[in-house]
């Protein structure tokens, strides 16, 4: 297992990626908006053997995510570089490796993209982010159609309101809104998203492709 990011240590503290992986894998510093970094990442995975599963989950929003008239070209480029170009580069490199492999069971590989519920709605004030995630949703469909005949399963996972970060850094108003808007009795946890990705990476999902799997406690059903 290889985990890639620009930083190994969490911004808000806690164990580093390397510590969490332990002997199960390693951390590689990589910027997914750079083709050379993505190719280096895939090459590192292939040095260990096959590339059977690739999860493309890098994304940014933050200060760059604004309404249309406040969005500068720099804001647009920053979000698209990671959220859409980065996913494209990862998909291209991963699928190029997968189609060269002999099938393991019935599949040559499984690609999982992390989209968002915001890729299917118009979240107020988050123009570039929503557009980028909408692109990821359709990228999963397109790749499933194009590469399913060559043995590659492609799906997306769309998280809803997931609690991340240190408790003291959470916005009480945002949490209250998220609770009011989510039908299930609690908000999401990172493990909920990971569980969905693990399902799509498993043999149990051997006939699932082109799906954008919602992990949102019923938010989109409201």
DAGIQUI-V113706 format. One record per pair of residues at least 12 apart in sequence whose ideal C-beta (glycine too) atoms are under 6 Angstrom apart, sorted by sequence separation. I is the first residue (numbers start at 0). GAP is how many residues later the second one is. If there is no record, write none. Layout:
I	GAP
I	GAP
//
This chain:
117	12
27	13
2	14
63	14
118	14
139	14
63	15
117	15
118	15
139	15
27	16
139	16
93	17
115	17
160	17
195	17
114	18
118	18
7	19
136	19
195	19
114	21
160	21
59	22
114	22
192	22
0	23
1	23
112	23
191	23
0	24
1	24
2	24
3	24
57	24
58	24
162	24
5	25
1	26
3	26
31	26
86	26
160	26
161	26
112	27
160	27
57	28
159	28
55	31
183	33
55	34
158	34
183	34
181	35
182	35
3	37
181	37
156	39
182	39
53	40
156	40
114	41
116	41
1	42
115	42
1	43
107	43
108	43
109	43
110	43
111	43
112	43
113	43
114	43
116	43
106	44
107	44
154	45
50	46
106	46
32	48
83	48
102	48
32	49
78	49
82	49
86	49
78	50
37	51
41	51
45	51
49	51
83	51
98	51
32	52
37	52
75	52
79	52
90	52
94	52
32	53
78	53
31	54
34	54
38	54
97	54
157	54
37	55
41	55
153	55
70	56
152	56
154	56
155	56
156	56
157	56
158	56
159	56
51	57
52	57
53	57
54	57
55	57
56	57
70	57
94	57
159	57
31	58
66	58
67	59
159	59
66	60
64	61
147	61
64	64
143	65
143	66
60	68
140	69
136	75
111	85
111	88
109	91
114	97
116	99
116	102
116	103
54	142
52	148
11	153
11	154
//
